[in-house]
C-alpha cells in the first residue's frame, strides 16, 4: 500500500509526496506556506485522483513524459516523476488512482 509523506523543504514550505507500496515517488506537491494547506492538498489528491479526466500526461522537450493531477478549478495539485514512455506515464496515473484514496499520512524529516 502507498503512503503520503509530509515534510518541510529547505525554504520552510510544507510539501507532500505520494509513494507507491514499492517506495517509488509517484506524485509530488507544490510548496504550501502552512501545514493545514498541505493537508488540504492531500485531501484534494484523494478526491481528484478518482477522475481520470483530472490527469494530464505531457511530453517534455527531451522526449520523456510526466503527468499533472489537477483540481476541479484547473490548478495543479501534484506532479509526477519523468517516465520514458507515454505508457509509463499512464501507468503512473493509474498508480495514483489506486494508492491515493486509502494511503496513510506520515510525517518525515
Secondary structure, DSSP 8 states (H G I E B T S, - for coil): --EEEEEE-TTS-EEEEEE-TTS-EEEE---BSSHHHHHHHHHHHHHHTT-GGGEEEEE-TTS-EEEEEE-TTS-EEEE---BSSHHHHHHHHHHHHHHTTT-EEEE--
